[in-house]
């Protein structure tokens, strides 16, 4: 059982970071939060899932990301910690 856990544990890679982004026709600059494929723009309740790469060091146009899932958060998200909480609960 322990070996199985170790094997599974190695396969699980959690990725979380803040990134610079733009959205909308005016390319409004903002901060985005990313957690294991889920992302949200600061202050939004619209949480999206993508398999597209997000450049944590550059600027990502979130309008160009292909979303494969989405949900509405209970309240606006203003931090990476809040995104993680919303995804896990």
ZAKE-705703 format. One record per residue (C-alpha): residue number from 1; residue in one letter; x, y, z. Coordinates in nm, 4 decimals. Layout:
NUM|A|X|Y|Z
...
//
This chain:
1|X|0.0000|0.0000|0.0000
2|X|0.2810|0.2434|0.0858
3|X|0.4511|0.1839|-0.2482
4|X|0.1231|0.2436|-0.4306
5|X|0.0852|0.5741|-0.2483
6|X|0.4396|0.6763|-0.3382
7|X|0.3803|0.5958|-0.7051
8|X|0.0527|0.7876|-0.7092
9|X|0.2049|1.0716|-0.5118
10|X|0.4788|1.1157|-0.7727
11|X|0.2194|1.1422|-1.0484
12|X|0.0286|1.4197|-0.8741
13|X|0.1906|1.7519|-0.9515
14|X|0.0199|2.0571|-0.8135
15|X|0.0845|2.3810|-0.9926
16|X|-0.0192|2.7132|-0.8493
17|X|0.0883|3.0656|-0.9338
18|X|-0.0180|3.4224|-1.0058
19|X|0.0198|3.5505|-1.3610
20|X|-0.0177|3.8743|-1.5551
21|X|-0.3087|3.8745|-1.7951
22|X|-0.5241|4.0808|-2.0245
23|X|-0.8927|4.0360|-2.1076
24|X|-1.1688|4.1918|-2.3134
25|X|-1.1568|4.3923|-2.6339
26|X|-0.9623|4.6697|-2.4596
27|X|-0.6998|4.4222|-2.3357
28|X|-0.7489|4.5304|-1.9745
29|X|-0.4428|4.4326|-1.7705
30|X|-0.4974|4.2424|-1.4483
31|X|-0.3693|3.9613|-1.2290
32|X|-0.4795|3.6025|-1.2770
33|X|-0.4557|3.3071|-1.0398
34|X|-0.3822|2.9531|-1.1603
35|X|-0.4268|2.6245|-0.9740
36|X|-0.3955|2.2836|-1.1424
37|X|-0.5605|2.3932|-1.4664
38|X|-0.8182|2.6213|-1.3015
39|X|-0.7755|2.9954|-1.3409
40|X|-0.9568|3.3154|-1.2559
41|X|-0.8966|3.6860|-1.3101
42|X|-0.8679|3.8927|-0.9902
43|X|-1.2107|3.9959|-0.8592
44|X|-1.4047|3.7590|-1.0857
45|X|-1.6485|3.4823|-0.9931
46|X|-1.5959|3.3032|-1.3272
47|X|-1.3522|3.0163|-1.2707
48|X|-1.2376|2.8292|-1.5816
49|X|-1.0412|2.5125|-1.6522
50|X|-0.7949|2.4947|-1.9414
51|X|-0.5327|2.2575|-2.0733
52|X|-0.3661|2.5472|-2.2552
53|X|-0.0302|2.6628|-2.1207
54|X|-0.0290|2.9830|-1.9179
55|X|0.2916|3.1827|-1.9169
56|X|0.3531|3.2711|-1.5541
57|X|0.6356|3.5070|-1.6505
58|X|0.4739|3.6816|-1.9483
59|X|0.1264|3.8194|-2.0192
60|X|-0.1571|3.5800|-2.1045
61|X|-0.4637|3.6885|-2.3016
62|X|-0.7293|3.4875|-2.1199
63|X|-0.9739|3.5452|-2.4062
64|X|-0.7550|3.3195|-2.6216
65|X|-0.7530|3.0254|-2.3782
66|X|-0.9683|2.7222|-2.4598
67|X|-1.1807|2.6410|-2.1571
68|X|-1.3035|2.2857|-2.1093
69|X|-1.4920|2.3436|-1.7842
70|X|-1.6146|2.6326|-1.5725
71|X|-1.7926|2.7115|-1.2481
72|X|-1.9178|3.0187|-1.0660
73|X|-1.7505|3.0958|-0.7330
74|X|-1.9658|3.1852|-0.4351
75|X|-1.7965|3.5259|-0.4099
76|X|-1.5340|3.7236|-0.6038
77|X|-1.1836|3.5770|-0.5855
78|X|-0.9022|3.8125|-0.4871
79|X|-0.6113|3.5740|-0.4175
80|X|-0.4526|3.2449|-0.5119
81|X|-0.5550|3.1038|-0.1740
82|X|-0.9190|3.1919|-0.2414
83|X|-0.9049|3.0171|-0.5811
84|X|-0.7577|2.7036|-0.4231
85|X|-1.0307|2.7049|-0.1583
86|X|-1.3085|2.7448|-0.4179
87|X|-1.1711|2.4647|-0.6379
88|X|-1.1326|2.2239|-0.3454
89|X|-1.4688|2.2914|-0.1787
//
